[in-house]
Amino acid sequence: MRLDLQLIPSWIKPKSRVLDLGCGNGVLLEKINREIQTDGIGIEIDPERITECISKGINVVEQDLNQGLSNFQDQSFDIVIMAHALQTLRSPHLVIDEMLRIGKECIVTFPNFAHWTCRLHLSQQGKMPVSKFMPYNWYDTPNIHFCTVNDFEALCVEKNIRILDKAVVGNDSSQSLLGKLMPNLFGVTAAYHISL
């Protein structure tokens, strides 16, 4: 299971009503519904992934996050999650606004594009890195907004968003001392638990 998905359950209270934006194949919802007894719903745009969710018994809505979330009422969920989808959105800041309107608390995870390996590759090769973690060329990547730990925290300050908790992990699921001291340089994946 992806590193950010391993972190998320610790921030969710049992019996929470959860909305998972860009839920993919439903692996996270399946895990938290089973282990924490959450009441989870997913939003996904990919028909194949929707079919996988349904086969796992996950409630899923077909919807494009770029079209907004006006079909959900204010504070209708305890937690709204968006894991590794922030960088794929046309207007990620507006989707975060919607998440905070719909959910009492939110969890956002994203790849940290300021990680030292990305910087090194770019400085040495002069082109965008391709790795196991981000296996796309610049022309076929789903990522349209490259975000860093510092960028996300600056957005939180700008929008008066409270950071309840955060974790920045390296290539394994642990937080190294360097990752804690310099998350923007040593964090591969960033996870934020936020609210207004």
URGIFEN-V26817 format. One record per residue. N is the residue number from 1. SS is DSSP state (H for helix, E for strand, L for the rest). PSI is psi as a letter, one per 30 degrees, with the letter a starting at -180 (none if undefined). D_LAST is the distance of its C-alpha to the last C-alpha in Angstrom with 2 decimals. Layout:
N;SS;PSI;D_LAST  N;SS;PSI;D_LAST
This chain:
1;L;k;29.37  2;L;k;27.20  3;H;e;25.59  4;H;e;21.94  5;H;f;22.78  6;H;f;24.28  7;H;e;21.12  8;H;e;18.72  9;H;f;20.42  10;H;f;19.86  11;H;g;16.08  12;L;k;16.81  13;L;k;18.10  14;L;k;21.39  15;L;g;21.62  16;L;k;18.12  17;E;j;17.95  18;E;k;17.23  19;E;k;17.20  20;E;j;18.55  21;E;k;18.56  22;L;h;21.79  23;L;f;23.05  24;L;b;26.44  25;L;g;29.17  26;L;g;26.94  27;H;e;27.70  28;H;e;24.20  29;H;e;23.88  30;H;e;27.44  31;H;e;26.77  32;H;e;23.72  33;H;e;25.30  34;H;e;28.43  35;H;e;27.30  36;L;f;24.25  37;L;h;25.32  38;L;l;22.19  39;E;j;22.47  40;E;k;21.69  41;E;k;22.11  42;E;l;22.44  43;E;k;22.43  44;E;l;25.16  45;L;f;27.44  46;L;j;30.37  47;H;e;33.05  48;H;e;34.49  49;H;e;31.22  50;H;e;30.65  51;H;e;34.15  52;H;e;33.39  53;H;e;30.36  54;H;e;32.59  55;H;f;35.31  56;L;g;32.96  57;L;g;32.04  58;L;k;28.47  59;E;k;27.14  60;E;k;26.31  61;E;k;25.76  62;E;j;27.31  63;L;k;24.92  64;L;j;24.28  65;H;f;20.62  66;H;f;21.78  67;H;g;22.63  68;L;l;19.11  69;L;h;17.73  70;L;f;18.66  71;L;g;20.65  72;L;k;17.69  73;L;l;16.34  74;L;k;12.86  75;L;h;11.45  76;L;f;14.85  77;E;k;14.10  78;E;e;12.96  79;E;k;12.53  80;E;k;12.85  81;E;k;14.86  82;E;j;16.25  83;E;j;18.93  84;L;h;21.09  85;L;f;20.55  86;H;e;18.23  87;H;f;21.38  88;H;f;23.32  89;L;l;21.29  90;L;e;22.48  91;L;i;19.11  92;H;e;16.61  93;H;e;13.95  94;H;e;14.32  95;H;e;14.21  96;H;e;10.88  97;H;e;9.66  98;H;e;11.61  99;H;e;10.42  100;H;f;6.79  101;H;e;8.87  102;H;e;11.31  103;E;k;9.78  104;E;e;8.09  105;E;l;7.83  106;E;l;9.39  107;E;k;12.28  108;E;k;13.75  109;E;l;17.22  110;E;l;19.63  111;E;k;22.99  112;L;j;23.04  113;L;g;25.58  114;L;g;26.19  115;L;k;27.85  116;H;e;31.22  117;H;e;33.23  118;H;e;31.84  119;H;e;32.60  120;H;e;36.03  121;H;e;36.97  122;H;e;36.04  123;H;e;37.93  124;H;e;40.97  125;H;f;41.24  126;L;g;39.81  127;L;l;38.11  128;L;k;34.94  129;L;k;34.99  130;L;k;35.73  131;L;l;35.18  132;L;e;34.93  133;L;e;31.15  134;L;i;31.01  135;L;h;34.33  136;L;k;34.28  137;L;l;36.22  138;L;f;34.54  139;L;f;36.02  140;L;g;35.05  141;L;k;31.60  142;L;f;28.75  143;L;k;26.51  144;L;f;26.06  145;L;j;23.22  146;L;j;23.94  147;L;k;20.82  148;L;l;20.96  149;H;e;18.87  150;H;e;18.96  151;H;e;18.05  152;H;e;14.87  153;H;e;13.79  154;H;e;14.85  155;H;e;12.75  156;H;e;9.55  157;H;e;11.01  158;H;e;12.04  159;L;g;8.86  160;L;h;6.91  161;L;k;4.97  162;E;k;5.63  163;E;j;8.72  164;E;e;9.73  165;E;l;13.07  166;E;l;15.17  167;E;k;18.75  168;E;j;21.13  169;E;l;24.46  170;L;b;27.87  171;L;f;30.50  172;L;a;30.49  173;L;g;27.76  174;L;l;27.77  175;L;j;25.92  176;L;l;28.74  177;H;e;28.98  178;H;e;29.13  179;H;e;26.03  180;H;e;24.14  181;H;e;25.72  182;L;i;25.52  183;H;e;23.06  184;H;f;23.36  185;H;e;27.12  186;H;f;27.66  187;L;k;24.82  188;L;e;25.88  189;E;k;22.79  190;E;k;19.21  191;E;k;16.69  192;E;k;13.00  193;E;j;10.83  194;E;l;7.14  195;E;l;3.80  196;L;none;0.00
